[in-house]
C-alpha cells in the first residue's frame, strides 16, 4: 500500500508542478494530494516535499492559516467547476448528475464558510 501511495504522491507532484507552467492544471489541489499521499507512504518523502520551495510557495501558507487570496480561491473553484461540468455533460446517469451538483454546492459552501479570504497585501 505504501508503494501505491508513494507512486500517487509522485504522480500528483508531477501534475502539480506542470500546473505551474500550464494554467489548465491547478497546482494547489495536486500539491494537497501530494502531501496526503506522501504522508501515507513515507516520512522521508513527506519531509522532503515539505522542504521544497514548491511546497513553501504554493501550500505552506494555506495549511498553516486555512486561508487563501481571493484570486487563488476563484482560480481553484473555477477549475474544479470546469471539471465537474465536463463530468456532468458526459454522464448519462441522473443520480451521478445530482451527486455532482451536490458536490459543487458543498465545494462552494466550504470555500465561502471554511476558508478565510486573505487580501492581496496579507
Buried (B, 14 or more C-beta within 10 A) or exposed (E): EEEEBBEBBBBBBEBBBEBEEEEEBBBBBBBBBBBBBBBBBBEEBBEEBBEBEBBEEBBEBBEEEEBBBEEBBBBBBEBBBEEBEEBBEEEEEEEEBEBBEEEBEEBEEEBEEEBEBBEEEE
